[in-house]
Amino acid sequence: MKFAVAGAGAIGAFVGASLARAGYDVTLFARGAHYQAMREHGVRILSPDGDFEVRPRVVDSLEAAGPVDVVFLAVKAHSLPPLAPQLPALFHAETTVVSMQNGIPWWYFEGADRLEAVDPGGVISSTIEARRVVGSIIYLSTEIAEPGVIRHNESTRITLGEPDGSRSQRCRAISEALARSGLRAPVTTHIRQEIWVKLMGNIAFNPISALTGATLARIARHPEAARLVRSIMAETETLARKLGIEMPITIDQRIAGAEKVGEHKTSMLQDLEAGRTLELDAIAGAALELGDRLAVPMPHTRAVYACAKLLESQRA
């Protein structure tokens, strides 16, 4: 298979470099200093599993990449609407698009049920046909140590799944390619349920960490903060049930799992410290929009979201 990574940041470059090391045809799309460094010197991975360097093809224009079999769509959710109109340059008739965004993905609802918070004006869904989409949930912890250098901290897991819950040959083929590249890529028939499991943690811990600068363990162990986390998770669980989703783990188990991760900075806190845009709308804004639609009160979620939005506007 021929792959492209649209958005070769920390996670995208790590996945693309892993595929390239295994011998696959991979093109990385990036911009700025990171693009220049990867184009001139290749991609260097620093990992507890072993450091390595590769020199895949790197472009700063999707038109230069040309059609591929699989697109890993690795940009943050807020960067996807402006990028979406350029993506057809990567498509042939059977190209698969693997979504890698946090929060509620643009493909979760279609048509009139589309969420404006993640697909404003329907620009993404009108560009990427639903039949192309494979969902994924990312559990990797990576960061850009410097342009062209990716530090892999922990986990190699990327869960894949068809939006309709079926088991498809294309999911198996992508999973096998990732496995040959040293990554764990299980295929689930419950991708929608697993999206909510991850969201329940992200919607609580991520904005609180951005507001306070605290790690997962510190938030989970702080009595008042932990009560706030529990309230936000309860609101999210109620919202999921309105959609027919039953959580396979309890709120206590979800908090305990976060505490077990330890002194880890959430991706939102890392983005804040690096001066990047926060993933507030895909994670919390979309849930609040859905809560309004389904008449699910979410006062704790809304209060934290409002404070985090104010923090971002003050920084800007």
N, C-alpha and C positions, 0 to 999 in steps of 0.2 A: 504493500500500500504506500501511497504517496501522501505525506502529511504537511500541513501548514499550521503554525501557531500564530494566531492573530492576537497579538498582545504579549510579546515575549518579555514580561517583567520577571519578578522573582519566581512565581510558580510556572508560568509559561516557558521561560527559558530553561528551567530545571527539567520539565517534562520533555521539551524539545531536545535538549542535550542528551538526556537518557535514551531517547529514541535514536538519535544520531550515533551514539556510542554503540548501539546494537546493530547498526548498519542500515537503518531505514533512511529513505529519502525525505528529508525534513527541511522546510523553509521557515525561518523565524522572521516575524514582522515586528519591528520596533522603531523607535525614533530617538532623536537627541543623542546625548553623550553615550547612553547605553548601546544604541544602535552602532555608533561609530566604533566603540570599543570592541563589540562582538564581531563587527565586519573586519576590523583590522587584526584582531588578536584571537578571535574565536571566543568560546564560552568556557570559563573555568568554574568547576563545581567544587566547593569545599563541603565535605560531608563526613559524618561519623562512620559511614559505610565505605569510605575511601574517596579520596580526591581524584578528579580526572579533568581532562580538557578535550574539547572537540571543536571542529570548525565546520558547522553546518552552513548552508546558504543563509544569508541575512539580507533583508530588504527593508526599505523604509516606504515602500509603495506596494499595495496589494496587487496592482496591475502588473508589477514586475514579477510577482510570484507565479501567476498563472494558475489554471485549474488543478485541483488536487482531489484525492479521494476522501480525506478526512480533515476537517478544520477544527482545531481546538480553539474555542473562542474564550481566550483567557484575559480579556480586558475586564476592569471593574464595571459593575452594572451601569454606573453613571456615565461611563465612557462609550457605552455601546450605541446609544441613539445616533451620535454623530458619525460613528464608524460604519453603522449598518448599511447605508447606501453604497459603500465601496466593496462590500463582501461578495456580491455576485461575480466579481473578477476571479474568485477562487472556485466557483462552482462549475461542475459539469452536471449532466443529467442525474447522476446517482451520488453526488457528494453528500456526505454526512457532516452535520455540524454538532459538535459536542459542546453544550453550554457548561461553563465553569464558574458562573457567577454565584455569589452569596445571596441569601435572602430568598424571596419569592421570585422565581425566574419569569421572564416575559412570556414564556410559552405555557405557563400554568393555566391561564384562562385565555380564551379566544373570543374574537368578535366583540359583541356588546359587553362582555364580562371583562374585557381587557383592563388591566390596572394602569392608570395614567402615571402613577409614581415610577413605574419601571419601563413602560412603553409609551412615552408621550406622543400623542397623535397617531399611534399605531405604526410608527416608522420601522420598528424592528420586525414585527409580525408581517408587515406587508413586503418585507425584503427577504426574510428567511421563511420559506414555506414550512408548514408544520411537519410535513412528511420527512423533512431533512433532519429533524432534531432528535438527538439523544441527550438525556439529562445526565448530569454527573454531580457528585458531592465531593468536595476536596477536603482532605484531612492533612495535607502536607503543611509543614511549617518551614517556610523559606524566606529569605530576604536578600536584597541586593547589597552585598558588602561594599562594592564599588562598581562603577560601570564595567560590564562584562564579566563580573565575578558574582556568583550566586552562592550564598551560604545555606546549605540544607541542614536544618536543626533536628527535625524528627519526623517520623512517619513517612511511608511511601504509598499510602492508600488513596485511591481514587475510585469511588463506587460509581458504576455505570448503570443506566436503566432506561428502558423505553417509556415514554410518557404514558402509554396505554397499559403498561404492566406486562407486556408480552416478552417472551424470550426470542430474540432475533439473532440471525446469523451475523449481522453487522456488529452488534454488541459483543458477541463472542470473538469476532475477528479483532476488534479494537482492544478488547481485554487481553487477548493472547499477545498482541504486539507490545502492549504495555508491560505484561509479565516478562516477556523476553528481554525487556529493557530494564529489568530490575525493580519494577513497581508492582504493588499489589493493586489489582483492578477487579474486584468481585463484581458480578452482574446481579442486580436485584430486580425482583418483580414488584417491589414496593417503593419505587423512587419518590413518589409523592409523600408517602408517610415519612421517609427518611429526611426529606427536605424540611418537614416541620420539626423533627427531632433536633436537627442542627439549628434551625431558626429559633427554637425555644431557648437555646443557650445564647446565641448571638444577639438576640433582641434585648436580652437583659444585660449580659456581661459587657458587650462591646461599647455601647454608649456610656455606661457607668464607668468603665475603665478610661474612656476618653475624657470624661468630666473630672475624674479624680486622679488619674495617673497610676492607679493601682493595678496590680497583677491579678490573675484569676484566683490564686490562692488567698490573697489578702482580702478580696471582695467576699469570697465564700466564707471566710473565717470571721468577718466583721459582723457583729449581731444585727445592727440596723441595716447595713447594706445587704446582708443576706435576706432579711425580711423583704426589702424592696425587690430583690431578684426573684424571690418566691412569688410576690404579687404579680410581677410582670409575666412570669412564666405561667401563672394560673390564668391570666387574661388570654395569653397566647393559646393555651390548651383549650380553653372554651371556644375560641375562634376556630381552631382546627376541628373540634367536634361538630361545629356547625356545618363543616364541609364533609362530614362523614369520616374524619381521620381520628383514629384512636391511637394515642401515644403508647408505644411499646415499653416505655420506661416511665417511672414516676419523677415528679419534680425533685424529690430528695435524691434520687439516683443521679439525676442530671447535674445537680449542684455538687454532689460528691465526686462525680467524674471530673468536673471542672477543677475542684480543689486538688484532685490527684495529679492534674497536669502540673501544678506547682507555680513557681514564680515566673509565669509566662505572660508576656504582654500580648493583648489581643491585636488582631490585624488593624482594628480601628485606632487603637492607641499608637501603634507603629506608624500608621498613616498620618495621624495628628503630629507626631514628633518629627516626621519627615516633611511636613508642610504639604501633604497631598490631600485631595478632596476626600471627605469621609463617605462611607457607604451607608448613609443614614436612610435614604429613601427606599432603597431596595430591601433593607432589613426591617426598619421600623415604619417608615412612611407607607410602604405597601400594605403592611399589616393593619395600620390605622385606617387606610382607605377602605380596606376590606371589612374592618370592624364597623365602620360607618354604614357600609352597604348592607351588612347583615345584622345591624342593630345590636352589636356586642360592645358594651361599655369597656373602655380600656384606659381609665384615668391615670394609672401609674405609668403605663407605657407612654401615654401622651405627654405627661409632665417631663419625663426623662428625655424624650425626643425633642421637646421644645427647648429644653436647656442645652442639649447638644447642638441643635440648629443655631441657637444664639451664640454658642461658643465658636462655631464655624464662621458665622457672619462677623463676629468681633475680630477673629483672626484675619479674615479677608480684608 
